[in-house]
Structures are given as C-alpha cells and as structure tokens.
Amino acid sequence: MDESAIEKAGAKPLDHDLKSIAALKSKGDLAKEAMRLHREGTDVLFSFGSGSDFKNASQIIAEVDQEDLACPTAITTSRTMPSRSNSGRSMYSTSRKCSSY
C-alpha cells in the first residue's frame, strides 16, 4: 500500500460520491443513489450476507442487515476535516442534506 500517495490524494477520491450525495433533492434521488452505491459494492441502508442460524449453528442462512445511513455528521466532520476548509463546509452541507430526508 502506497501510504504517501493515499495521504497526498486526501479526500479527492471521494469527490464523485460526495457530489452525488450533495445533489440529492428528493427521496427518489436517495433511492437511486443508494442503488448506485450498492452496485459499486458499498452497503447503504441495508446489506446482504450469510451467517450461522442462531437456532442451529450448523446451518448457514441468508441475512439482510440494516446499515447506518453513513451520512457524515457535524461532529465527525469537525474531527476529520479542518472546519475552515471548503471540503469541510461541503461535507457539513452534505450532512445537513442527509439529515433532512
């Protein structure tokens, strides 16, 4: 893993996803974005998997789990990004949009 390249890139690799989230205008848009992220392999709102049956551990069953909304909050934003940066304001704006649905 090239840690220096990762550090240099910062949050730039997330720009496309953050712009898509920031562009959400309706619940329908949220559903479309969740579908796009699921297709890319990101668990949003729910996830599918397999695990042991709680009543019979010798059986493997399908599972559907509820996921966190994964929207950034003002608290996590202030901890992870400088509060005065453009990306910090953008992330906070995205957080506000997520919480308004």
N, C-alpha and C positions, 0 to 999 in steps of 0.2 A: 504494500500500500504506500503510495507516494503522499505522505502527510503534508509535505511542504506545498505541493500542488493543491491539496484539499484546502489548506489554510489560505492560500493565495486566492482561490476561487471564492471563498466565503460562502455567502448565501446565493450567489449568482445562479448556480444550477437549479435553484428553486423558483427563479423568476417566472417561468412559464406557468407553473402551478399557482403561484401567488397572484398573478394577473388574472388567471381563470377564476379563481375564488373571488377576487375583488370585483369581477364583472357580474357576479350573480345578482339578479334583480328579482327573482321570484322563487317560489318553492319548486316550480317546474325546472328552473335553471339548476337548482340544487340537486334535483334527481338526476339530471343529465351529467352534471359534474361528478356526482358520486359514481355513476355508471362508467364514466371515462376513467376515473381513478381506479375502480375495480378492474377494468380491462388492463390497466398498467401494473396490476399486482398490489395496489395499496388497499388495505382494508379500511373502508369508510362506512360508518353507521353500523355495519354488520360484517361478519366473516364466516366462511365455511371451513370446515375441517373434519377431523376424525379423532376419536378418543375412546378410551375404555368406558363401557357401560357401567354406571355406578352400582347397578344391582347385580351385574355379572361381569366381573373384570376379565373374563376370558373372551368376551365379545367386544369387537370394535364397532362403534356406531358412528353415524354422521352427526356432526354438530353444527349448529348455527348460533353464533355468539353475537351479542350486542357490543359494538365498539364505542369508544369515546368519540365525540364529534371531532376531535383533533383540531379544533379551531384554536388559534393562539389566543391567549388572554393578555390583558394589560400587564399582569404580574409576570408571566413568562416572557413577554416581550421586553420588559424593562430589565430582566435578568440576562437575556441572551443578546440583546442589541442595544447599542447606545441610544438613549432616549432622544437625543437631538438629531439623529441621523434621518435622512429621507427614508431609508428602509425601515427604521423603527416606526416612523409615522405611518408608513404604508401598512406595516404589519398590524399596528393598532387599529387602523381604519378597517382592515380585513376582519380583525377580531370583532369589531362593532357590527359589521355586516353579518357575520356568522351568528352572533347572539340575537340579532333582530328577527331571525326566522323562527 
